[in-house]
Structure formats: C-alpha cells, structure tokens
Amino acid sequence: MSLDAIRRISKNHPRQLIPTMNWTIRCLTMADYEAVLRLWRESEGVGLNESDAPGPVESFLARNPGLSRVALDGCALVGAVLCGHDGRRGYLHHLAVAKSHRQQGIGKALVAACLGDLARTGIPKCNIFLLADNHAGGAFWEHNGWAKRADLLVMQIPLPRHPGEQPLANSPNTGCQSC
C-alpha cells in the first residue's frame, strides 16, 4: 500500500487503524522461541500441544531450514508461522499475528514468504490444519485463496514415547518383519 493510499484511508476513515509498515520479516530461529510461544498462547485459534515444546520445534526447524518466518516491528515480534514440507506437500502451522498488528498485511506477507520458498523447493501444493471452530482463521485463509477439501478427513494416532511400545493395545500386526 502506498503512502498516498494510506493518507487517503486516514482522511476518509479517521478511526481505522492505519498500518505503519515498519515491520520486517525474517527466518524464525530458536532464539525467537519464547516470544513466538507467547504470541501463540495469546492468539485465539492456535492449538498448542507437546509438539510445540522447544525440542520438537527445534527439530522441525532443523528439518526445514530457513522456511519458517517471524515478523518484527522494531525489536517486537508481532507475527510468526511454522513452514515445512515432507518432500511432496508443504505445510503451514500456527500462523499468528499480534492483535495490535492485524489488518496490516503481516499474515499475508508471512504466508507469501513461505509459499515462495516452498515453490522454489519444488513443492507443488501447501496444506494447513485449521481448528474447526476457528472461524476468523477460516475467513482469513479463504479470503487469501485457500480452499476447503471436503474430500479429506484428518485422522491421528499418538505414537509410543519409548521403543517397543505399541501405539494402541489392539494395534494390528502389519506382518512386516524387516521393519
């Protein structure tokens, strides 16, 4: 948005929050972890669990170097997103922008940076997981061109924490003896 456009909006809509555009985007590192975790905890629609502890996040960043992003307004962290891929599909997790900095294009810019990197890596599509009751998040994603997949259902099973444990007591034997 140009400075002239901002001035026109400000003149015509004096109560509207006008973006300062003083923010920058850079790669997320583990040095950002505490501030990112605080942002996620303060953001509605972000579901956190054991996978968001420092160890798993550090592993995720190491497996997907340079893909995750943060947005900074000066020294303040105001946005974050985890980005990775499995070699076939990209995935974005926990996109969050501080309430004080929403409606300024930060979320869209974080996503664009991630999608650009995924495309350069040769990843043809990107997926997100959205909590079913996150209506504001759903509106953001749909507004930015993302489409719901009515043909898919997410399913999950917790994996054992110790070698030799079965995921479920009645887990079927796959018959694979070489694994």
Secondary structure by P-SEA (a helix, b strand, c coil): ccaaaaaaaaaaccccccccccbbbbbbcccaaaaaaaaaaacccccccccccaaaaaaaaaacccccbbbbccccccccccccccccbbbbccccccccccccaaaaaaaaaaaaaaaaacccbbbbbbcccaaaaaaaaaaacccccccbbbbbbbccccccccccccccccccccc
